[in-house]
Amino acid sequence: MSSGPSISDLDGVYANAIQAGIKEGGYDLSYIYVPDALASAGVFTKNQCPASSVIHTRKALKRGVFKVIVVSSGNANAGTGEKGASDTQQIVKSVAKKLGLKQSEVAVAATGIIGKRLPLDKVQLGIEALFKDAYQKHGEQVAEGILTTDTFTKTAYTSQKVGKKTVQVAGIAKGSGMIAPNMATMLGFLVTDAKVSSAFLQRALTEAVGKTFNRISVDTDTSTSDMVLVLSTGKVAIAENDPAQAQAFKSTLTEATHQLAQQIIRDGEGAKTVIEATVKGAITHTGAEEIARHIIDSPLVKTAIHGQDPNWGRILMAIGKSQGTKINQKKLMINIQNNRVYQEGAPTDFDLEQLRQSLDTDTVSIEVDCQLGTGTATCWGCELTKGYIDINTAYN
């Protein structure tokens, strides 16, 4: 968790959360409000059965700039048909009316159980209470209010010199299970004070998500409801057409998404150990990423790490599953916790017991060198435990 400012500490950003009764206990209806937002951008789940919140927000983004994000937690309002879609539109209309906005300026996000309609009457009452005074500064409550099975809030803050000025990015996220590349049961919301166009902000966010959120996986499942949104207050002018300033801003945004993504993977349901898979020497970066993803997604690798079993054969199997890039096992080298376990087609003579003991830690590193090119990538996953089963069988 970041110790820096919250999202509502940025000038021109307001946020608040209440308990509306969507779930049992805790904040469950929240907003982030940037009344003078200059630009907005979003990246959405690739699941082909998206929630109505995703459908609305994705379409609305094409029509203008978001001024407010409304989030409900405890109910995803997904798989609820036309009635569920109507509920989402009622929320949009109510919030737009309260704030004097166009409906296309209202983004909606929802997270929680699939297949049950929102208690719309409770949500509408919550909206009335929440927006009696929209100029609140309770970003920390929103960070809590968007959670479901998470065990802690996830926040980020970065700042960096861009040209002669300092640009800030702050964000919050939720996510613990149903986390896989191409977005996950994950919501991420960021704000920046950089004055940039929506087109530039979209390119920067897409790039940042590709390097961070889309390189983590808890369980290979891509949710129906995920999105990452960023809004700009436009208070700090930068030259987005200047390559150096553009790159400086992109690196600041990417650092914020990286902080959030790392917190999500560390909060993987039932897990205590993160798996960091780094691949180098692949023919392309895309090929390296494919290999790394196969490693972190493998149930056999994940359970081996949980059992503190340095079974390099499972890693070799996962590498070999890659169909989109060339593999030559006679050139492969595999390290576990900086110990070479496989080299150029054969296992090495390593100390099994010492390596087993080294797996009793919060992060296990797996490094693969294909020795075929210059492609590199790192992906992050986590162990698979009985705790994951317990959490998900008790969820409904």
C-alpha positions in Angstrom: 0.0 0.0 0.0 1.3 3.5 -0.9 1.9 5.8 2.0 1.5 8.9 -0.2 -1.6 11.0 -0.9 -5.0 9.4 -1.6 -6.9 10.0 -4.8 -8.9 12.8 -3.3 -5.8 14.6 -2.1 -5.2 15.8 -5.7 -6.6 19.2 -6.3 -10.0 19.0 -8.1 -10.7 15.4 -7.2 -13.4 14.4 -4.8 -14.4 11.0 -3.4 -16.6 9.4 -0.9 -18.2 6.1 0.1 -21.2 4.9 2.2 -22.8 1.7 3.3 -25.9 1.3 1.1 -26.8 -2.2 2.0 -25.5 -4.0 -1.2 -23.4 -6.3 0.9 -23.3 -7.2 4.5 -21.2 -4.7 6.3 -18.7 -2.1 5.2 -18.8 0.6 2.5 -20.3 -0.6 -0.8 -21.3 2.4 -2.8 -18.6 4.9 -3.8 -17.7 7.7 -6.2 -14.7 9.5 -7.6 -15.7 13.0 -8.9 -13.6 15.2 -11.1 -16.0 18.0 -12.1 -13.6 19.7 -14.4 -12.0 16.6 -15.9 -10.2 17.4 -19.1 -9.5 13.9 -20.3 -10.3 10.3 -19.5 -9.3 6.8 -20.7 -10.2 3.2 -20.0 -9.2 -0.4 -20.6 -11.8 -3.1 -20.2 -12.2 -6.9 -19.7 -12.0 -9.0 -22.8 -14.5 -11.4 -21.4 -17.2 -11.9 -24.0 -20.0 -12.0 -21.4 -19.4 -8.5 -19.9 -21.5 -6.9 -17.1 -23.8 -4.1 -18.0 -21.5 -1.7 -16.2 -18.7 -2.5 -18.6 -21.0 -2.2 -21.7 -22.2 1.2 -20.6 -18.9 2.6 -19.6 -17.1 1.3 -22.7 -19.7 2.9 -24.9 -19.8 6.2 -23.0 -16.0 6.6 -23.2 -16.3 6.9 -26.9 -18.7 9.8 -26.6 -16.8 12.1 -24.3 -14.9 12.6 -21.0 -15.9 11.1 -17.7 -16.5 13.4 -14.8 -17.6 10.8 -12.3 -17.1 7.1 -11.6 -19.7 5.3 -9.5 -18.8 2.0 -8.0 -20.9 -0.7 -6.3 -19.3 -3.7 -4.5 -20.8 -6.9 -3.4 -22.8 -7.4 -6.6 -21.4 -7.5 -10.1 -24.8 -7.0 -11.8 -23.5 -9.4 -14.5 -25.6 -12.1 -16.2 -28.7 -10.3 -15.1 -30.2 -9.7 -18.6 -32.2 -6.7 -19.7 -33.4 -6.0 -16.1 -29.8 -5.7 -14.9 -29.0 -3.5 -17.9 -31.9 -1.3 -17.0 -30.7 -1.1 -13.4 -27.4 0.2 -14.6 -29.0 2.8 -16.7 -31.2 3.9 -13.8 -28.0 4.5 -11.8 -26.5 6.5 -14.6 -29.6 8.7 -14.9 -29.8 9.3 -11.2 -26.2 10.3 -10.8 -26.2 12.4 -13.9 -29.3 14.3 -12.6 -27.8 14.8 -9.2 -24.6 16.3 -10.6 -26.0 18.0 -13.6 -24.0 15.9 -16.1 -24.6 14.2 -19.4 -25.2 10.4 -19.0 -22.1 9.9 -21.1 -20.0 11.6 -18.4 -21.0 9.0 -15.8 -18.8 5.8 -15.6 -20.3 2.9 -13.7 -18.4 -0.1 -12.2 -19.6 -3.0 -10.2 -17.9 -6.0 -8.6 -19.1 -9.0 -6.6 -21.3 -12.0 -7.1 -22.5 -12.8 -10.7 -26.1 -13.6 -11.6 -28.0 -11.5 -9.0 -29.6 -8.2 -9.6 -28.6 -5.1 -7.6 -30.9 -4.1 -4.8 -31.8 -1.0 -6.9 -34.0 0.6 -4.2 -31.1 0.6 -1.8 -28.7 1.9 -4.4 -31.0 4.7 -5.3 -31.4 5.7 -1.7 -27.6 5.5 -1.4 -27.1 7.8 -4.3 -29.4 10.4 -2.7 -27.3 10.2 0.5 -24.0 10.0 -1.2 -24.4 13.0 -3.5 -26.0 15.4 -1.0 -22.5 16.9 -1.0 -20.4 15.6 -3.8 -17.3 17.7 -2.8 -16.0 15.3 -0.2 -12.4 14.3 0.2 -12.6 10.7 1.5 -10.4 8.8 -0.9 -9.4 6.3 1.7 -13.1 5.3 2.2 -13.4 4.7 -1.5 -10.3 2.5 -1.5 -12.1 0.4 1.2 -15.5 0.6 -0.4 -14.6 -1.1 -3.7 -13.3 -4.3 -2.0 -14.9 -7.8 -2.1 -12.7 -10.8 -1.1 -9.6 -8.5 -0.7 -7.8 -8.6 2.6 -6.4 -5.1 2.3 -6.9 -1.8 0.5 -4.7 -1.2 -2.6 -3.5 2.4 -3.2 -0.7 4.0 -5.3 0.9 7.4 -5.6 3.6 8.6 -7.9 5.0 11.9 -8.9 7.7 12.9 -11.4 9.2 15.9 -13.1 7.8 16.2 -16.6 9.6 19.0 -18.3 9.9 21.7 -15.6 6.7 20.7 -13.8 5.8 17.9 -11.4 3.0 15.6 -12.4 1.1 13.4 -9.9 -0.8 10.2 -10.4 -2.8 8.5 -7.6 -4.9 5.4 -7.8 -6.8 2.7 -6.0 -7.6 -0.9 -7.1 -9.4 -4.0 -5.9 -8.7 -7.6 -6.8 -7.9 -10.9 -5.2 -9.4 -13.8 -7.2 -10.5 -14.3 -10.8 -7.3 -12.5 -11.8 -5.7 -13.3 -15.1 -4.1 -11.5 -18.1 -6.5 -9.5 -20.2 -7.9 -7.9 -17.0 -9.4 -9.8 -14.2 -11.9 -9.4 -11.2 -10.2 -6.2 -10.9 -11.1 -2.6 -10.8 -8.5 0.2 -11.0 -9.2 3.9 -10.8 -6.5 6.5 -11.3 -6.4 10.3 -11.4 -3.7 12.6 -12.6 -3.2 16.4 -12.7 -1.4 16.2 -16.1 -3.0 18.3 -18.9 -3.2 15.8 -21.7 -5.6 14.8 -24.4 -7.9 11.8 -24.0 -6.2 10.2 -27.1 -2.8 10.5 -25.5 -4.1 9.4 -22.1 -5.7 6.3 -23.7 -2.4 5.3 -25.4 -0.5 5.8 -22.1 -3.0 3.7 -20.1 -3.2 0.9 -22.7 0.6 0.7 -22.6 0.8 0.8 -18.8 -1.9 -1.9 -18.4 -0.1 -4.1 -20.9 3.1 -4.0 -18.8 1.4 -4.4 -15.4 -2.2 -5.4 -14.8 -2.1 -7.7 -17.9 1.0 -9.5 -16.6 -0.5 -10.8 -13.4 -2.6 -14.0 -12.8 -4.0 -15.6 -9.7 -6.2 -18.3 -11.3 -6.3 -17.8 -15.1 -9.9 -16.6 -14.9 -10.9 -13.4 -16.7 -13.9 -11.7 -15.0 -17.0 -10.1 -16.5 -16.7 -6.8 -14.8 -13.2 -5.5 -14.9 -12.0 -2.1 -16.0 -9.2 0.4 -15.3 -10.1 4.1 -15.7 -8.0 7.2 -15.5 -9.3 10.8 -15.3 -7.2 14.0 -15.7 -7.8 17.3 -13.9 -5.7 19.1 -16.4 -4.1 21.4 -13.9 -0.5 20.8 -14.9 0.3 21.5 -18.5 2.8 19.3 -20.2 3.9 18.9 -23.8 2.5 15.5 -24.8 4.0 15.9 -28.3 7.5 16.2 -26.9 8.9 12.6 -26.8 10.8 13.1 -23.5 7.8 14.6 -21.7 5.5 12.0 -23.2 7.8 9.2 -22.0 8.2 10.8 -18.5 4.4 10.9 -18.1 4.0 7.3 -19.4 6.6 6.0 -16.9 4.8 7.8 -14.0 1.5 6.3 -15.0 3.0 2.8 -15.4 4.7 3.0 -12.0 1.3 3.7 -10.4 -0.3 0.7 -12.2 2.7 -1.4 -11.3 2.2 -0.6 -7.6 -1.4 -1.5 -7.8 -0.8 -4.7 -9.8 1.8 -5.9 -7.3 -0.6 -5.4 -4.4 -3.3 -7.4 -6.2 -1.0 -10.4 -6.8 0.2 -10.3 -3.2 -3.5 -10.5 -2.1 -4.2 -13.5 -4.3 -7.0 -15.6 -2.7 -5.5 -18.0 -0.2 -1.9 -17.2 -1.2 1.1 -16.0 0.7 3.8 -16.6 -2.0 4.2 -14.6 -5.2 5.7 -16.3 -8.2 7.8 -14.0 -10.4 8.6 -15.6 -13.8 11.2 -13.8 -15.9 12.0 -15.0 -19.4 14.9 -13.7 -21.5 16.5 -14.8 -24.7 13.2 -15.5 -26.5 12.9 -14.6 -30.2 10.5 -11.7 -29.4 9.1 -9.9 -26.3 5.7 -11.4 -27.1 7.1 -14.9 -27.1 8.9 -14.2 -23.8 5.6 -13.0 -22.3 3.8 -16.1 -23.6 6.3 -18.4 -21.9 6.2 -16.5 -18.6 2.4 -16.6 -18.6 2.4 -20.4 -19.1 4.7 -20.7 -16.0 2.6 -18.5 -13.7 -0.7 -20.0 -14.9 0.3 -23.7 -14.5 -1.6 -25.3 -11.6 1.2 -27.8 -11.3 3.8 -25.1 -10.9 1.6 -23.1 -8.5 1.0 -26.2 -6.3 4.6 -27.1 -6.4 5.6 -23.7 -5.1 2.9 -24.0 -2.3 4.4 -27.3 -1.3 7.9 -25.9 -1.4 8.8 -28.5 -4.0 11.4 -27.3 -6.6 10.0 -29.5 -9.3 11.7 -28.0 -12.4 10.0 -30.6 -14.6 6.7 -28.8 -14.2 8.4 -25.5 -15.3 9.9 -27.3 -18.3 6.4 -28.6 -19.1 4.9 -25.1 -18.8 7.6 -23.7 -21.1 6.9 -26.3 -23.7 3.2 -25.5 -23.9 4.1 -22.3 -25.7 2.9 -22.6 -29.3 3.5 -19.0 -30.5 7.2 -19.0 -30.1 10.1 -21.3 -30.8 11.7 -23.3 -28.0 14.9 -25.3 -28.3 15.2 -27.3 -25.1 18.9 -28.0 -25.8 19.5 -24.3 -25.3 17.1 -23.8 -22.3 18.4 -22.7 -18.9 16.1 -22.6 -15.9 16.9 -21.1 -12.5 14.8 -21.3 -9.3 15.7 -18.8 -6.7 19.0 -18.1 -8.6 19.9 -21.8 -8.5 20.5 -23.4 -12.0 18.3 -26.5 -12.1 18.3 -27.2 -15.8 20.8 -26.4 -18.5 21.0 -27.2 -22.2 18.8 -30.2 -22.2 19.6 -31.8 -18.9 19.2 -31.3 -15.1 22.1 -29.9 -13.1 23.5 -31.3 -9.9 21.9 -28.9 -7.4 21.3 -29.1 -3.7 17.6 -30.2 -3.5 17.2 -29.7 0.2 18.8 -26.2 0.2 16.6 -25.2 -2.7 13.5 -26.6 -1.0 14.2 -24.4 2.0 14.7 -21.3 -0.1 11.0 -21.7 -1.3 9.8 -20.8 2.2 9.5 -17.1 1.4 7.0 -14.5 0.2 8.5 -14.4 -3.4 9.8 -17.2 -5.5 11.7 -16.2 -8.6 11.8 -18.4 -11.7 14.2 -17.4 -14.5 14.3 -18.9 -18.0 16.9 -18.2 -20.7 15.9 -19.4 -24.1 19.2 -18.3 -25.7 17.5 -17.7 -29.0 17.0 -13.9 -29.2 16.6 -10.6 -27.3 12.9 -11.0 -26.2 12.3 -10.5 -22.5 9.3 -10.3 -20.2 8.3 -10.7 -16.5 4.9 -12.0 -15.3 3.6 -12.5 -11.8 1.4 -15.2 -10.3 0.9 -16.8 -6.9 0.7 -20.2 -5.3 -2.5 -22.3 -5.4 -3.7 -23.4 -1.9 -6.6 -25.0 -0.2 -7.4 -21.5 1.0 -8.4 -20.5 -2.6 -10.9 -23.4 -2.7 -12.3 -22.5 0.7 -12.8 -18.8 -0.2 -14.5 -19.6 -3.5 -16.8 -22.3 -2.3 -18.0 -20.0 0.5 -18.5 -17.0 -1.8 -22.1 -17.6 -3.0 
